[in-house]
Amino acid sequence: MKWNKWLGLLSQQKGYILLESLICLSLVTYVLLVTMPATISLLDKHENHKIKTEITRALLDHAESWQPDRPYKKTVTSYNKLINVKTTEKGIEVDSDRNQETRVVIQGVNWLP
């Protein structure tokens, strides 16, 4: 008998009560607190991979036109990041503004006609 009365009151309700809203808010907050560190970590890893890819691309672009008798220094902007390319007579150095560096030292070259 008591249960029928309680169920009848719940079926007549026309909105959320405060307790239901607080439970929903706490569940959403808990899910956000659990997933935020993982999401931030994934975004940071993605950014690092993007920079490594751009460094490799810049290295390839400059290695194709590398000439040991003409050293130069150039700054390339990609994805709002600065990538510094420096060619010398011994090789090519590429680094970014996030202190990631890639260096290629060319030991010998055999140019084909």
C-alpha positions as a Markdown table, in Angstrom:
| # | Residue | x | y | z |
|---|---|---|---|---|
| 1 | Met | 0.0 | 0.0 | 0.0 |
| 2 | Lys | 2.8 | 2.4 | 0.9 |
| 3 | Trp | 4.6 | 1.7 | -2.3 |
| 4 | Asn | 1.6 | 2.4 | -4.4 |
| 5 | Lys | 1.2 | 5.8 | -2.7 |
| 6 | Trp | 4.9 | 6.6 | -3.3 |
| 7 | Leu | 4.8 | 5.6 | -7.0 |
| 8 | Gly | 1.6 | 7.6 | -7.4 |
| 9 | Leu | 3.5 | 10.7 | -6.1 |
| 10 | Leu | 6.4 | 10.2 | -8.5 |
| 11 | Ser | 4.1 | 9.8 | -11.5 |
| 12 | Gln | 2.4 | 13.1 | -10.7 |
| 13 | Gln | 5.7 | 15.0 | -10.6 |
| 14 | Lys | 6.2 | 17.5 | -13.5 |
| 15 | Gly | 9.9 | 18.2 | -13.3 |
| 16 | Tyr | 13.2 | 17.4 | -11.8 |
| 17 | Ile | 13.8 | 17.8 | -8.1 |
| 18 | Leu | 16.9 | 19.3 | -6.7 |
| 19 | Leu | 18.4 | 16.0 | -5.7 |
| 20 | Glu | 18.1 | 14.6 | -9.2 |
| 21 | Ser | 19.8 | 17.7 | -10.6 |
| 22 | Leu | 22.6 | 17.5 | -8.0 |
| 23 | Ile | 23.2 | 13.8 | -8.8 |
| 24 | Cys | 23.3 | 14.6 | -12.5 |
| 25 | Leu | 25.7 | 17.4 | -12.0 |
| 26 | Ser | 28.0 | 15.3 | -9.8 |
| 27 | Leu | 28.1 | 12.5 | -12.4 |
| 28 | Val | 29.0 | 14.9 | -15.2 |
| 29 | Thr | 31.7 | 16.5 | -13.0 |
| 30 | Tyr | 33.2 | 13.1 | -12.1 |
| 31 | Val | 33.3 | 12.1 | -15.7 |
| 32 | Leu | 35.1 | 15.3 | -16.6 |
| 33 | Leu | 37.6 | 15.0 | -13.8 |
| 34 | Val | 38.4 | 11.5 | -14.8 |
| 35 | Thr | 38.8 | 12.2 | -18.5 |
| 36 | Met | 40.5 | 15.6 | -18.5 |
| 37 | Pro | 44.1 | 14.5 | -17.7 |
| 38 | Ala | 44.0 | 11.8 | -20.4 |
| 39 | Thr | 42.6 | 14.2 | -22.9 |
| 40 | Ile | 45.3 | 16.8 | -22.1 |
| 41 | Ser | 48.0 | 14.2 | -22.4 |
| 42 | Leu | 46.7 | 13.0 | -25.8 |
| 43 | Leu | 46.6 | 16.6 | -27.1 |
| 44 | Asp | 50.1 | 17.2 | -26.0 |
| 45 | Lys | 51.4 | 14.0 | -27.6 |
| 46 | His | 49.5 | 15.0 | -30.8 |
| 47 | Glu | 51.2 | 18.4 | -30.8 |
| 48 | Asn | 54.7 | 16.8 | -30.3 |
| 49 | His | 54.0 | 14.4 | -33.2 |
| 50 | Lys | 52.9 | 17.3 | -35.4 |
| 51 | Ile | 56.2 | 19.2 | -34.7 |
| 52 | Lys | 58.3 | 16.1 | -35.3 |
| 53 | Thr | 56.6 | 15.6 | -38.6 |
| 54 | Glu | 57.2 | 19.2 | -39.6 |
| 55 | Ile | 60.8 | 18.9 | -38.6 |
| 56 | Thr | 61.2 | 15.8 | -40.7 |
| 57 | Arg | 59.5 | 17.5 | -43.7 |
| 58 | Ala | 61.7 | 20.6 | -43.4 |
| 59 | Leu | 64.8 | 18.3 | -43.2 |
| 60 | Leu | 63.7 | 16.5 | -46.3 |
| 61 | Asp | 63.0 | 19.7 | -48.2 |
| 62 | His | 66.4 | 21.1 | -47.5 |
| 63 | Ala | 68.3 | 17.9 | -47.9 |
| 64 | Glu | 67.1 | 17.7 | -51.5 |
| 65 | Ser | 68.6 | 21.0 | -52.4 |
| 66 | Trp | 71.6 | 20.9 | -50.0 |
| 67 | Gln | 74.9 | 22.2 | -51.4 |
| 68 | Pro | 78.0 | 22.0 | -49.2 |
| 69 | Asp | 79.6 | 25.2 | -50.7 |
| 70 | Arg | 76.5 | 27.4 | -49.8 |
| 71 | Pro | 75.7 | 27.3 | -46.1 |
| 72 | Tyr | 72.6 | 29.2 | -45.0 |
| 73 | Lys | 70.2 | 29.7 | -42.1 |
| 74 | Lys | 66.5 | 29.8 | -42.6 |
| 75 | Thr | 63.4 | 30.0 | -40.4 |
| 76 | Val | 60.2 | 28.2 | -41.6 |
| 77 | Thr | 56.8 | 28.7 | -40.0 |
| 78 | Ser | 54.4 | 25.8 | -39.9 |
| 79 | Tyr | 51.4 | 25.2 | -37.7 |
| 80 | Asn | 52.3 | 28.5 | -35.9 |
| 81 | Lys | 55.6 | 27.0 | -34.9 |
| 82 | Leu | 59.0 | 28.2 | -35.8 |
| 83 | Ile | 61.4 | 25.7 | -37.4 |
| 84 | Asn | 65.0 | 26.8 | -37.8 |
| 85 | Val | 67.0 | 25.2 | -40.6 |
| 86 | Lys | 70.8 | 25.6 | -40.7 |
| 87 | Thr | 72.9 | 24.1 | -43.4 |
| 88 | Thr | 76.7 | 23.8 | -43.1 |
| 89 | Glu | 79.3 | 22.1 | -45.2 |
| 90 | Lys | 79.0 | 18.9 | -43.1 |
| 91 | Gly | 75.2 | 18.6 | -42.8 |
| 92 | Ile | 71.8 | 20.0 | -42.0 |
| 93 | Glu | 70.5 | 20.9 | -38.5 |
| 94 | Val | 66.8 | 21.4 | -37.9 |
| 95 | Asp | 65.2 | 22.5 | -34.6 |
| 96 | Ser | 62.0 | 24.0 | -33.4 |
| 97 | Asp | 60.9 | 26.5 | -30.8 |
| 98 | Arg | 60.0 | 23.6 | -28.5 |
| 99 | Asn | 63.6 | 22.5 | -28.3 |
| 100 | Gln | 63.2 | 19.4 | -30.4 |
| 101 | Glu | 66.3 | 19.0 | -32.6 |
| 102 | Thr | 67.1 | 16.7 | -35.6 |
| 103 | Arg | 70.6 | 16.7 | -37.1 |
| 104 | Val | 71.9 | 15.0 | -40.1 |
| 105 | Val | 75.6 | 14.8 | -40.8 |
| 106 | Ile | 76.4 | 14.0 | -44.4 |
| 107 | Gln | 79.5 | 11.8 | -44.5 |
| 108 | Gly | 79.9 | 11.7 | -48.3 |
| 109 | Val | 78.0 | 12.5 | -51.4 |
| 110 | Asn | 78.1 | 10.7 | -54.7 |
| 111 | Trp | 76.2 | 12.9 | -57.2 |
| 112 | Leu | 74.9 | 11.0 | -60.3 |
| 113 | Pro | 74.9 | 12.8 | -63.6 |
